Amino acid sequence: MVLLKNKNYDYSSEIKRTILNNILAATTDILLDTVENIEINSYLLINPGFNTSEIVKVSAKVDNSKLTIEATKYQHSMNENVFLVPYNQIKIYTSSESTGTYLLVDTVDMVFNSLHTNHYYDVDNDYYYKSTFYNSTTSEESNIDDANAWQITDDELYCSEQDLRMFLQFEIDDYPTQEGARFFIKTAMVKIDLDISTSNKNILWLSTLLLSKFYVLRGLATRALSKGYIQIVVEGRTITKAYQEMVLEAENILQEYKEFINAQDRTEAISTNPLFSSGAVDSLTIQDLVDLMNGISNAETLERGRWFRRYWRSGR
């Protein structure tokens, strides 16, 4: 059994409409700001990027703003976005070679709560896969030759691409792309494995989010060098930021990451033995206590004190 992550159709350039009424689940009527260019048997993508996202088929045009559609699965609110999309399903193909002949193995409905439609496929072989977009009403299908092949691997991400996007509070069409997000996450995982040794999934999940955010911000800063600024869309607002702002944000999140893994890497007292007994408290905590008792937090503080005394005695 393997999990196939099929990239969804890019609807960003398609006709966009806005819902004018609140819709309950199992509703067959929808009001839009206009139904121009929307025909019977076409497909509407409602509220993409959220858990209530769904595709419905148009059954009839009632007037200039009202449509009859197949029953909705979820309730929807006024002002949610609706996109006219040419496809409602994904066809999945597999081959034993990347450039070989691809055979159809499954057809699944597209799910737009993330950038991918996930589908479990019962196979043990490390085959190559391709997917196409399909309209189940007209039988129109995208060209399989235009699809990129991918292989199933055993790599497990500490957090998902969608987790990172939610953590960043970036919308679905914002930088980074799905592939870019996966790269940043895998880069963070390599660094984390070098920084800390733990099997605690909560620590790995949160530290991956923090470090991945650092890499994304540094990537944005690099992009800003060529433009002098970058633009991020957050909750419908376009925010413009310059290189220095992005670098500062990146440095702040990196410091937060370091403090987090430093705190999680320490072990609590595991016995009632005296403080300095072997194994009672980890060495980093012991050193902190020693520094605190001596009134010196670290070597830098000590050195500053020596410099001040030399400066004072010199009469400068």
C-alpha positions as CSV (number, residue, x, y, z in Angstrom):
1,M,0.0,0.0,0.0
2,V,1.4,3.4,-1.0
3,L,0.1,6.9,-0.7
4,L,0.0,8.8,-4.0
5,K,0.0,12.6,-3.7
6,N,-1.5,13.7,-7.0
7,K,-1.1,17.4,-7.7
8,N,-4.4,19.1,-8.2
9,Y,-5.4,21.2,-11.2
10,D,-4.2,24.8,-11.1
11,Y,-7.4,26.8,-11.0
12,S,-5.7,30.2,-10.4
13,S,-6.3,31.5,-13.9
14,E,-9.9,30.2,-14.2
15,I,-13.1,32.3,-14.0
16,K,-13.7,33.4,-10.4
17,R,-17.0,34.1,-8.8
18,T,-18.3,35.0,-5.2
19,I,-21.1,33.3,-3.3
20,L,-23.9,35.7,-2.3
21,N,-25.8,33.5,0.1
22,N,-25.2,31.2,3.0
23,I,-25.5,27.6,1.9
24,L,-26.4,24.6,4.1
25,A,-25.1,21.1,3.4
26,A,-27.2,19.2,0.8
27,T,-28.3,22.5,-0.8
28,T,-29.0,22.5,-4.5
29,D,-29.2,26.3,-5.1
30,I,-26.4,28.8,-5.2
31,L,-26.3,32.5,-5.7
32,L,-23.3,34.1,-7.4
33,D,-22.3,37.6,-8.2
34,T,-22.8,36.6,-11.9
35,V,-23.3,33.3,-13.8
36,E,-21.9,34.7,-17.0
37,N,-19.9,32.0,-18.9
38,I,-21.1,29.3,-16.6
39,E,-22.9,26.6,-18.6
40,I,-25.0,23.6,-17.7
41,N,-22.9,20.5,-16.8
42,S,-19.8,22.6,-16.0
43,Y,-18.0,22.2,-12.7
44,L,-17.7,24.7,-9.8
45,L,-14.9,24.5,-7.3
46,I,-16.1,26.0,-4.0
47,N,-13.8,27.4,-1.3
48,P,-10.5,25.8,-2.4
49,G,-7.8,25.4,0.2
50,F,-10.1,24.7,3.1
51,N,-11.7,21.5,4.6
52,T,-15.1,22.4,3.2
53,S,-13.7,22.6,-0.4
54,E,-15.7,20.7,-2.9
55,I,-16.6,20.4,-6.6
56,V,-20.2,20.5,-7.7
57,K,-21.8,20.1,-11.1
58,V,-24.2,22.7,-12.6
59,S,-27.6,21.3,-13.4
60,A,-29.4,24.5,-14.6
61,K,-29.2,28.3,-14.9
62,V,-32.2,29.9,-13.1
63,D,-31.4,33.6,-13.7
64,N,-28.5,36.0,-13.9
65,S,-27.2,35.1,-10.4
66,K,-28.8,31.8,-9.4
67,L,-27.8,28.2,-10.4
68,T,-29.1,24.8,-9.6
69,I,-26.3,22.4,-8.7
70,E,-25.9,18.9,-7.4
71,A,-26.3,18.7,-3.6
72,T,-23.4,20.2,-1.6
73,K,-21.6,18.1,0.9
74,Y,-20.7,21.0,3.2
75,Q,-22.2,24.3,4.3
76,H,-20.7,27.4,2.8
77,S,-20.8,31.1,3.7
78,M,-21.4,34.3,1.8
79,N,-18.3,35.7,0.1
80,E,-16.6,32.4,-0.4
81,N,-14.7,32.0,-3.7
82,V,-16.0,29.8,-6.5
83,F,-13.9,28.9,-9.6
84,L,-15.1,27.4,-12.9
85,V,-12.9,24.4,-13.5
86,P,-12.8,22.1,-16.6
87,Y,-12.0,18.9,-14.6
88,N,-13.5,17.1,-11.6
89,Q,-11.3,14.0,-11.4
90,I,-7.8,12.7,-11.6
91,K,-6.7,9.6,-13.5
92,I,-3.7,7.8,-12.2
93,Y,-1.3,5.8,-14.4
94,T,1.7,3.6,-13.5
95,S,4.7,2.2,-15.3
96,S,7.8,0.1,-14.4
97,E,10.0,2.6,-16.2
98,S,10.0,6.4,-16.2
99,T,9.8,6.6,-20.0
100,G,7.8,3.4,-20.4
101,T,4.1,2.8,-21.3
102,Y,1.8,4.1,-18.5
103,L,-1.4,2.0,-17.7
104,L,-4.5,3.4,-16.0
105,V,-4.9,2.0,-12.5
106,D,-7.4,4.4,-10.7
107,T,-9.7,7.3,-11.2
108,V,-10.5,9.5,-8.2
109,D,-12.4,12.7,-7.4
110,M,-10.2,15.8,-6.9
111,V,-10.1,17.1,-3.4
112,F,-9.0,20.7,-3.0
113,N,-8.5,21.0,0.8
114,S,-4.8,21.0,0.0
115,L,-2.6,21.2,-3.2
116,H,-2.8,17.4,-3.6
117,T,-5.4,14.8,-3.9
118,N,-4.2,11.9,-1.8
119,H,-5.0,8.3,-2.8
120,Y,-3.9,5.0,-1.4
121,Y,-2.9,2.4,-4.0
122,D,-2.5,-1.2,-3.1
123,V,0.9,-2.1,-4.7
124,D,4.3,-3.2,-3.3
125,N,6.5,-2.2,-6.3
126,D,8.4,1.1,-6.6
127,Y,6.7,2.0,-9.9
128,Y,6.6,5.3,-11.6
129,Y,3.4,7.3,-11.6
130,K,1.7,10.0,-13.7
131,S,-1.7,11.6,-13.3
132,T,-4.0,13.5,-15.7
133,F,-7.1,15.6,-15.2
134,Y,-10.4,14.2,-16.3
135,N,-13.9,15.6,-16.9
136,S,-16.3,12.7,-16.1
137,T,-19.2,14.4,-18.0
138,T,-17.5,15.2,-21.3
139,S,-14.6,12.6,-21.0
140,E,-12.1,15.3,-21.8
141,E,-8.7,14.5,-20.4
142,S,-5.4,16.4,-20.2
143,N,-2.4,15.1,-22.1
144,I,-0.5,12.5,-20.2
145,D,2.7,13.5,-22.1
146,D,2.6,16.8,-20.3
147,A,2.5,15.2,-16.9
148,N,5.6,14.7,-14.8
149,A,6.5,11.2,-13.6
150,W,7.3,10.6,-9.9
151,Q,8.3,7.7,-7.8
152,I,7.1,6.5,-4.4
153,T,9.7,6.6,-1.7
154,D,9.8,5.7,2.0
155,D,10.6,9.2,3.1
156,E,8.5,10.4,6.0
157,L,8.2,14.1,6.5
158,Y,8.2,15.3,10.1
159,C,5.5,17.8,9.1
160,S,3.4,18.1,5.9
161,E,3.5,20.8,3.3
162,Q,0.0,21.9,4.4
163,D,1.2,22.1,8.0
164,L,4.0,24.5,6.9
165,R,1.6,26.6,4.9
166,M,-0.8,27.0,7.8
167,F,2.1,27.8,10.1
168,L,3.3,30.5,7.7
169,Q,-0.3,31.7,7.2
170,F,0.4,31.9,3.5
171,E,-2.5,31.3,1.0
172,I,-2.5,28.3,-1.3
173,D,-1.1,30.2,-4.3
174,D,1.7,31.9,-2.3
175,Y,5.4,31.1,-2.4
176,P,6.7,28.5,-1.9
177,T,5.2,26.0,-4.3
178,Q,4.3,22.5,-3.0
179,E,7.6,21.1,-4.3
180,G,9.5,24.0,-2.7
181,A,7.8,23.5,0.6
182,R,8.7,19.8,0.6
183,F,12.4,20.8,-0.2
184,F,12.5,23.2,2.7
185,I,11.0,20.6,5.0
186,K,13.5,18.0,4.0
187,T,16.4,20.4,4.4
188,A,15.1,21.3,7.9
189,M,14.9,17.6,8.7
190,V,18.5,17.0,7.8
191,K,19.6,19.9,10.0
192,I,17.4,18.8,12.9
193,D,18.9,15.3,12.8
194,L,22.3,16.9,13.2
195,D,21.2,19.2,16.0
196,I,19.2,16.9,18.2
197,S,18.7,13.2,18.8
198,T,15.1,12.4,19.6
199,S,12.3,10.2,18.5
200,N,9.6,12.4,20.1
201,K,7.2,13.2,17.2
202,N,5.9,16.4,18.8
203,I,9.5,17.8,19.1
204,L,10.3,16.8,15.6
205,W,7.1,18.3,14.2
206,L,7.4,21.7,15.9
207,S,11.2,22.1,15.3
208,T,10.6,21.2,11.6
209,L,8.0,23.9,11.3
210,L,10.3,26.5,13.0
211,L,13.4,25.7,10.9
212,S,11.4,25.3,7.7
213,K,10.0,28.8,8.3
214,F,13.5,30.1,8.6
215,Y,14.5,28.6,5.2
216,V,11.3,30.0,3.6
217,L,12.0,33.5,4.9
218,R,15.6,33.3,3.8
219,G,14.4,32.2,0.4
220,L,12.0,35.1,0.3
221,A,14.9,37.5,1.2
222,T,17.0,36.1,-1.6
223,R,14.1,36.6,-4.0
224,A,13.8,40.2,-2.7
225,L,17.4,41.0,-3.7
226,S,16.4,40.9,-7.4
227,K,13.3,42.9,-7.0
228,G,14.1,45.2,-4.0
229,Y,10.9,43.8,-2.4
230,I,8.6,40.8,-2.2
231,Q,4.8,40.6,-1.9
232,I,2.9,38.2,0.2
233,V,-0.9,37.7,0.2
234,V,-2.3,37.2,3.7
235,E,-6.0,37.1,4.2
236,G,-6.7,38.9,1.0
237,R,-4.2,41.7,1.8
238,T,-1.0,42.2,-0.2
239,I,2.0,42.9,2.1
240,T,5.2,44.3,0.7
241,K,8.5,43.6,2.5
242,A,12.1,44.4,1.7
243,Y,15.2,42.3,2.0
244,Q,16.3,43.5,5.4
245,E,12.9,42.9,6.9
246,M,12.9,39.3,5.6
247,V,16.4,38.7,6.9
248,L,15.4,40.0,10.4
249,E,12.4,37.8,10.5
250,A,14.5,34.9,9.5
251,E,17.1,35.6,12.2
252,N,14.3,35.9,14.8
253,I,12.8,32.5,13.9
254,L,16.2,30.9,13.8
255,Q,16.8,32.1,17.4
256,E,13.4,30.7,18.4
257,Y,14.3,27.4,16.8
258,K,17.6,27.2,18.7
259,E,16.0,28.0,22.0
260,F,13.3,25.4,21.4
261,I,15.7,22.5,20.6
262,N,18.1,23.6,23.4
263,A,15.2,23.4,25.9
264,Q,13.9,20.1,24.5
265,D,17.3,18.5,24.4
266,R,17.7,18.7,28.2
267,T,16.6,15.9,30.4
268,E,14.7,16.5,33.7
269,A,15.9,15.1,37.0
270,I,15.3,11.3,36.9
271,S,15.9,10.5,40.6
272,T,16.0,12.0,44.1
273,N,19.8,11.8,44.2
274,P,21.8,14.9,45.3
275,L,22.0,17.5,42.6
276,F,25.5,16.6,41.4
277,S,25.0,12.8,41.5
278,S,25.7,11.1,38.2
279,G,22.6,11.1,36.0
280,A,20.5,13.3,38.3
281,V,20.6,16.4,36.1
282,D,22.1,16.9,32.6
283,S,25.4,18.7,32.3
284,L,24.0,21.8,30.6
285,T,21.6,22.5,33.5
286,I,24.3,21.9,36.0
287,Q,26.5,24.5,34.3
288,D,23.7,27.0,34.3
289,L,23.3,26.5,38.0
290,V,27.0,26.9,38.6
291,D,27.0,30.1,36.6
292,L,24.0,31.4,38.4
293,M,25.6,30.7,41.9
294,N,28.8,32.4,40.8
295,G,26.9,35.4,39.5
296,I,28.3,34.8,36.0
297,S,25.8,33.8,33.3
298,N,28.5,33.0,30.7
299,A,32.1,33.6,29.6
300,E,31.1,36.7,27.7
301,T,29.9,38.4,30.9
302,L,33.1,37.5,32.7
303,E,35.2,38.9,29.9
304,R,33.2,42.2,29.8
305,G,33.9,42.6,33.5
306,R,37.7,42.1,33.0
307,W,37.7,44.7,30.2
308,F,35.8,47.2,32.3
309,R,38.3,46.9,35.2
310,R,41.3,47.3,32.9
311,Y,39.6,50.4,31.3
312,W,38.8,51.9,34.7
313,R,42.3,51.4,36.1
314,S,43.9,53.0,33.1
315,G,42.0,56.2,33.8
316,R,40.5,56.5,30.3
